[in-house]
Amino acid sequence: MSGRDLTSLVYPLGLRQRQVPAQLVESLNALSRSRDPASHVYVNRAKSMVEPIEEWRTVDQVMQPLAQLDDDLGLVAMTHPLEPKGL
């Protein structure tokens, strides 16, 4: 998922640009760019694989800002709850 995909999902839920960590958007964009060739083009994945520790570092960069985004989504849900449909 790219940063653009993420923002297109969370903005309609009530988050604003200041609530979406720029580091998260940048990290997701970088991750998306590095994964696209493996997803959309035939490549020899064994030759293009990186060390597991590098993969861990990439994912680790996403986790903390993602936790903050989750907290902000929780605040939006509490502040502006959606009405149940059909009632």
C-alpha positions in Angstrom: 0.0 0.0 0.0 1.4 3.4 -0.9 1.1 6.5 1.1 -1.4 7.8 -1.4 -3.6 4.8 -1.0 -3.5 5.2 2.8 -4.5 8.8 2.7 -7.3 8.0 0.3 -8.7 5.6 2.9 -8.3 7.6 6.0 -9.3 11.1 4.9 -12.9 10.1 4.3 -12.9 8.7 7.8 -12.3 12.1 9.3 -8.5 12.3 9.6 -6.8 15.4 8.3 -3.4 15.8 6.7 -1.8 16.9 10.0 -3.0 13.7 11.6 -1.3 11.4 9.1 2.4 11.1 10.0 4.5 12.3 7.0 7.1 9.6 8.0 4.4 6.9 7.5 3.4 8.2 4.1 7.1 8.5 3.0 7.9 5.0 4.3 4.9 3.4 2.6 5.8 5.1 -0.6 9.4 3.8 -0.4 8.2 0.4 0.5 5.7 0.4 -2.4 8.4 1.5 -4.9 10.7 -1.3 -3.8 8.0 -3.9 -4.0 6.4 -2.9 -7.2 8.9 -4.6 -9.5 8.5 -7.9 -7.7 4.7 -7.6 -7.8 4.2 -6.4 -11.4 7.2 -7.6 -13.4 8.9 -11.0 -13.6 12.2 -10.8 -11.7 14.5 -13.4 -10.2 13.5 -12.8 -6.6 16.4 -14.8 -5.3 18.8 -12.3 -6.9 16.9 -9.2 -5.7 16.2 -10.3 -2.1 17.7 -8.2 0.7 18.9 -9.4 4.1 16.1 -10.1 6.6 17.4 -7.5 9.0 16.9 -4.8 6.3 13.4 -6.0 5.7 12.8 -5.8 9.5 14.2 -2.2 9.6 11.8 -1.2 6.8 8.8 -2.6 8.5 9.9 -1.1 11.9 10.0 2.4 10.3 6.3 1.9 9.5 5.1 0.5 12.9 5.5 3.5 15.2 3.8 6.1 13.0 1.1 3.5 12.1 0.4 3.1 15.9 0.0 6.9 16.1 -2.4 6.8 13.1 -4.4 4.1 14.8 -4.7 6.2 18.0 -5.9 9.2 15.9 -8.5 7.0 14.1 -9.7 5.9 17.5 -10.2 9.5 18.6 -12.1 10.3 15.4 -14.4 7.3 16.0 -15.1 8.4 19.6 -15.6 12.0 18.7 -17.7 11.4 15.6 -19.4 8.0 15.9 -21.3 6.8 12.9 -25.0 6.1 13.2 -25.9 2.4 12.8 -27.6 1.8 9.5 -31.2 0.6 9.5 -32.2 2.1 12.8 
